Amino acid sequence: MSDHYTRVLSRPEFIALMAALMALNALAIDVMLPALPYMGEALGVSSENERQFVISAYMIGMGVAQLAFGPLTDRFGRRGPLLAGMGIYIVAALTAIFAPSFGALIALRVIQGMGAASVRVISTAVIRDRYEGRAMAEVMSLVFMVFMAIPIIAPGIGQVILLIGDWHNIFIFMGLLASAFWLWTFIRLPETLPVAERRPLSFKSVYDGFVIVCTNRVAFSYGLAGTFLFGALFGFISSSQQIYVDIYGLGVYFPVAFAAMAGLMGVSSFTNSKIVRRFGMRRLSHGAMLTFTGFSAIWVAFALTGFLPLWLFFSLLAIIMFSFGWSASNMNSLSMEPLGAVAGTAAAVFGFIQTVGGALIGGYIGQLFNGTTIPVAAGYLSMGILALLCILVAEKGKLFGVGDYRTHSDDAAAAAVSAH
């Protein structure tokens, strides 16, 4: 990276900016949770499960649009597509204030998610532009830690906004905050993709980029494992208001319980950033996935017996969420590591798979809510097993290895860029 880049944006500010951009996605999801009943009442939606579409519509819009932003950012650089996408996010959020029906609100949430796709793809690509290997995993963990501050406070912010106004003000808040981040990005973030390393925006180039990503066994398997993890998480998020309020009767204390879980994930990510250089991404993520799956099985067993008081539910979920923090950031880094030459396309492919796949899986789990935690617990267990199977495919049946990041697909990616 150039001296200009290093001088303009220090490492702490770089991490803070990337975390702020990624946090826009968490904000657009979690700040909505306390308002779902009020939105449904105002727009004539009585079904609690149907109200969850406010969440899943955003996720689907974000997931699909990532496939476009990946090739665009590899062709035109990082800054332009990022600023354009954030602009779409802002306009959609502010327009949602005037949504005349639930259908119109869902459509605007899809558009807002499409704008947010730029943040999801390009933030990851920018991090990969600047860092690689365990250094990238360290930065990813720190970004994820700051990013998790939003789920800690977002439901509480939503609750406070509802105390002083109606649900429309939540969209005003999102639009204004995103505008501030847009200005920060415009002023402080320089271009990180040199012109010489950009890929042409032709069908063949885009197709070749997708082939490079999808044929890298290690990268694609870890990306798919992340999909299953996020599917489990989105299933819990979709049902969290019903679990904490309807099952355990926490009422207005629901944001506090939600924040505690998000806080544990933040602590987990911070811990990971301190030890990943010593122990490596594979060892930490593999151990965390075994813990995630094992305690999910214990949760299922207790849920099926009917003995799951709040203290036990909370204790099991705390261990699972802590494990998620170690797994997610490391596996995200492992999926991106071999594909630096096509970082934008790689971020788009994995972002699409994880967002759309996670939203569909999580939405399905959420729709299964039946007044108990059994559907969510079973979702965590089944997704943990599938993620472990993906890891075994990536590592040829071996766990806790060190790994060799330089793969045939990485050579192909570099050759493809050189050819153009």
Secondary structure, DSSP 8 states (H G I E B T S, - for coil): --HHHHHHS-HHHHHHHHHHHHHHHHHHHHTTGGGHHHHHHHTT---HHHHTHHHHHHHHHHHHHHHHHHHHHHHH-SHHHHHHHHHHHHHHHHHGGG--SHHHHHHHHHHHHHHHHHHHHHHHHHHHHH--HHHHHHHHHHHHHHHTHHHHHHHHHHHHHHHHS-THHHHHHHHHHHHHHHHHHHHH----S-GGG----SHHHHHHHHHHHHT-HHHHHHHHHHHHHHHHHHHHHHHHHIIIIIIT--GGGHHHHHHHHHHHHHHHHHHHHHHHHHH-HHHHHHHHHHHHHHHHHHHHHHHHHT---HHHHHHHHHHHHHHHHHHHHHHHHHHHGGGGGGHHHHHHHHHHHHHHHHHHHHHHHHHT--SSSHHHHHHHHHHHHHHHHHHHHHTTT--S-------HHHHHHHHHHHH-
